[in-house]
Structures are given as structure tokens and as C-alpha cells.
Amino acid sequence: MIRLDARLSCALEMLQGSQAVADIGCDHGKLTAALLQKNICQQVIAGDISPLCLEKTSRLIQKLNLVDRAEVRLGSGLEILAPGECDACALLGMGGELMIELLSACPQVVAGFHRLVLQPMTGVEELRRWLYENRFHLLEDKIATVGDRLYQVLCLCPSDTMDPWPKGFPEGYFGIGYRAFEKRNPLLLGFTKGLLQRRQTALALAKGTPGEAALVREIEPLTAIIKEASTWN
Ligand SMILES: C[S@@+](CC[C@H](N)C(=O)[O-])C[C@H]1O[C@@H](n2cnc3c(N)ncnc32)[C@H](O)[C@@H]1O
């Protein structure tokens, strides 16, 4: 049985109950293989823009005898899918900016997903703002720990309305997951403290530069979240 780290396991759990999952940017193919081995879904379409990465997935699913339930497709993002072909999609381990680009390019494919699982490496704040403004309902916003690294894993579905803003969360701030705050995720306090520390270090270096004001603006919501989360038991 394929073994997953906490980041991929977190994504896997969020995809439970899907019929056909698109694993976009599949690379090593571990998520594709685990989804099928653990019967999380019936079928996986694994896509990658790199022939070499796709080859890794192909080899793994052949080795594990999963070829009858998995298909590999070469191409960019969701362009490899027809609308309605998959009811769930994972975009993991790439930049949030690229995720926005890939999701924006194929709205009809996205409309057919009942689950969209995203794990951005960069641009998390921009991604959350884009998802909120484009009416995705944030079901979960988890933090996965691998070694000394923390990863944010988001689970969403398309919606007709914008998410209501949780009580006590700084309105319009997307640097921290509002669902993780609402659900009182125990890892959120430490995560937010780490983020605040990095912003304070950056601010010390940015004094008197054009970047200073943006950093000052960011410190305020982080401080408010830490104050609130410190009261949770
Ligand atoms: C760092 S790997 C992440 C692999 C795996 N999803 C994970 O999280 O462990 C990023 C993968 O995304 C692929 N990729 C980058 N741009 C892409 C695009 N536009 N469409 C599909 N795949 C892409 C890369 O080739 C690479 O295999």
C-alpha cells in the first residue's frame, strides 16, 4: 500500500466520496495511486504538463496494477478534461497564482466539481481572495505538518453565493484561512504566530521603503487573530 505524508493524506481525506478525481500536476503519481488503492474514488485522470512527470505516474500505476481505473493525460491544467468528466479535482504543490490561471481558463470544467482540493506553495492569500470573490464555498482550510514545514490545504465547492464572514475574523483578510479560524483549528495559533514573526522581520528591513505600509497593514489582522485564538482551549 502506498504511503502518503501528512500533506497528501490531508488532500486524500478531503476527496473521500468522489467518483472520478482529476489529479492535475500528478508528478510522482502517489496521490493518484493512493486514491485508487484506498478506494477513495472509482477513477482517476492524472494530468501533467511534463512528459517526464507523467511517465513517473504511468510507471507507478502499472507497477501497482491500477491501469484499468487510471488514465494519464499530457497537457496544461484542466484543459485535458471535458466538462462533467470528473466530479473532483486536486491541484497540489504548485503556486497559487498558477492555480488561479488554470481554474480561470476552464470554468465549465470547474462547474462540474463537487470538491476542489488545493495546496498552494505560494500566493495563498491571492488564491483565497480569488476563490472568495468567485463564489467558492470554503468547506475546510487545514494545516498539514511535514517535518518542520506547514502546508495549507483547502477544500472547496462552487457556490451561488459568497461565503459569510465568520464572527471575530478580520473582514477582508485572506492571509489565514477563515474556516480554520471558525473551526478553531489547534494549529492555527502557532501558524499565525510564525507568519507574524516573518512579517515583523520583513518590516524591520522595509522601514522607509514603499513596501512598509503593506506590511504594517498585514500585522494588524494577524495580531487580532492571535489575540482571539489565544483564548481557545
Ligand atoms: C511540485 S510538483 C507537485 C506534485 C504533486 N501534485 C504533489 O503535490 O506532490 C508540481 C507538478 O505540477 C506540474 N505542472 C506545472 N505546471 C502545470 C500545468 N500548467 N498543468 C499541469 N501540470 C503542471 C509539474 O510538471 C509538476 O509535476
Ligand as a Chemical Component Dictionary entry (heavy atoms), coordinates in Angstrom:
data_LIG
# 
_chem_comp.id                   LIG 
_chem_comp.type                 NON-POLYMER 
_chem_comp.pdbx_formal_charge   0 
_chem_comp.three_letter_code    LIG 
# 
loop_
_chem_comp_atom.comp_id 
_chem_comp_atom.atom_id 
_chem_comp_atom.alt_atom_id 
_chem_comp_atom.type_symbol 
_chem_comp_atom.charge 
_chem_comp_atom.model_Cartn_x 
_chem_comp_atom.model_Cartn_y 
_chem_comp_atom.model_Cartn_z 
_chem_comp_atom.pdbx_ordinal 
LIG C1  C1  C 0  5.943  20.171 -7.245  1  
LIG S1  S1  S 1  5.071  19.108 -8.278  2  
LIG C2  C2  C 0  3.728  18.614 -7.222  3  
LIG C3  C3  C 0  3.413  17.161 -7.414  4  
LIG C4  C4  C 0  2.219  16.652 -6.609  5  
LIG N1  N1  N 0  0.987  17.249 -7.053  6  
LIG C5  C5  C 0  2.430  16.910 -5.140  7  
LIG O1  O1  O 0  1.831  17.835 -4.607  8  
LIG O2  O2  O -1 3.216  16.188 -4.509  9  
LIG C6  C6  C 0  4.246  20.183 -9.425  10 
LIG C7  C7  C 0  3.772  19.451 -10.661 11 
LIG O3  O3  O 0  2.925  20.303 -11.414 12 
LIG C8  C8  C 0  3.222  20.148 -12.785 13 
LIG N2  N2  N 0  2.732  21.322 -13.517 14 
LIG C9  C9  C 0  3.255  22.571 -13.558 15 
LIG N3  N3  N 0  2.506  23.377 -14.340 16 
LIG C10 C10 C 0  1.472  22.615 -14.793 17 
LIG C11 C11 C 0  0.353  22.876 -15.636 18 
LIG N4  N4  N 0  0.149  24.076 -16.193 19 
LIG N5  N5  N 0  -0.507 21.864 -15.890 20 
LIG C12 C12 C 0  -0.305 20.638 -15.340 21 
LIG N6  N6  N 0  0.732  20.338 -14.536 22 
LIG C13 C13 C 0  1.608  21.311 -14.265 23 
LIG C14 C14 C 0  4.735  19.958 -12.808 24 
LIG O4  O4  O 0  5.171  19.376 -14.007 25 
LIG C15 C15 C 0  4.932  19.063 -11.588 26 
LIG O5  O5  O 0  4.828  17.710 -11.922 27 
# 
loop_
_chem_comp_bond.comp_id 
_chem_comp_bond.atom_id_1 
_chem_comp_bond.atom_id_2 
_chem_comp_bond.value_order 
_chem_comp_bond.pdbx_ordinal 
LIG C1  S1  SING 1  
LIG S1  C2  SING 2  
LIG S1  C6  SING 3  
LIG C2  C3  SING 4  
LIG C3  C4  SING 5  
LIG C4  N1  SING 6  
LIG C4  C5  SING 7  
LIG C5  O1  DOUB 8  
LIG C5  O2  SING 9  
LIG C6  C7  SING 10 
LIG C7  O3  SING 11 
LIG C7  C15 SING 12 
LIG O3  C8  SING 13 
LIG C8  N2  SING 14 
LIG C8  C14 SING 15 
LIG N2  C9  SING 16 
LIG N2  C13 SING 17 
LIG C9  N3  DOUB 18 
LIG N3  C10 SING 19 
LIG C10 C11 SING 20 
LIG C10 C13 DOUB 21 
LIG C11 N4  SING 22 
LIG C11 N5  DOUB 23 
LIG N5  C12 SING 24 
LIG C12 N6  DOUB 25 
LIG N6  C13 SING 26 
LIG C14 O4  SING 27 
LIG C14 C15 SING 28 
LIG C15 O5  SING 29 
# 
